[in-house]
Amino acid sequence: MSTDATTSRPSNSAASGSASVASSRADSVVNRPTPSSPTDDPTTLRRKHRDLAQPLRDLDRHQREERLRETAGMLGRRDPRELLEEAVSTWGLSWSTVGRMLGVSPSAMRKWRRGGGAISSENREQITMLSAFLATMQTCKEPIADIGSWVEMRLRDDTTLTPADLYASGTQGRLLLIDLAAEVMSLVEVLDAFDDDWRTRYARDGPFRVVDDGPDGERAIVQR
């Protein structure tokens, strides 16, 4: 028995029709409007950028903090009185500013200047950290020309806060100053991180002021 081969072969018109249908479907898929991707939204893009930037900023800060501690460890081998003299003669800080940033009383500073008075291990650590901080500030992209006057200068004309105030507040304050000098954070970001109520609490003509002779004979914030 023989089978007609022409019966199993599609006609040219049928093949052409199938090709037209396929082409029409392909065109509709290509030309069909696609919903906008969430990543096209500016708000989403900014959020993703922020989420990526924050871990990098934290890593960068951690590295700077480690370098600061390593520098302090190296300086810890030196005579602390020599480091104090260097803070005044080399970096241009006043003795009162050095005492304020170290958190020691004026009487203790006077004894140290005269070569008397024992320097405890805790105070020695603070002295070496201050020296390391001053050295670190000079390694930034824009080194501070006169760091002695800079630490006493108001950070903004509408606040009483100075770099010395931020440093004296503790580790967080000194790291914020390094971030500022490294141009990792803006001045407003630094102040907001230090105290989100700084505009009121440390306003130049606000209800509070900073005095050098507080209730305990040390620098303090008191009402006007």
Secondary structure by P-SEA (a helix, b strand, c coil): cccccccccccaaaaaaaaaaaaaaaaaaaaccccccccccaaaaaaaaaaaaaaaaaaaaaaaaaaaaaaaaaaccccaaaaaaaaaccccccaaaaaaaacccaaaaaaaaaccccccaaaaaaaaaaaaaaaaaaacccccccaaaaaaccccccccccaaaaaaccaaaaaaaaaaaaccccaaaaaaaacccccccccccccbbbbccccccccccccc
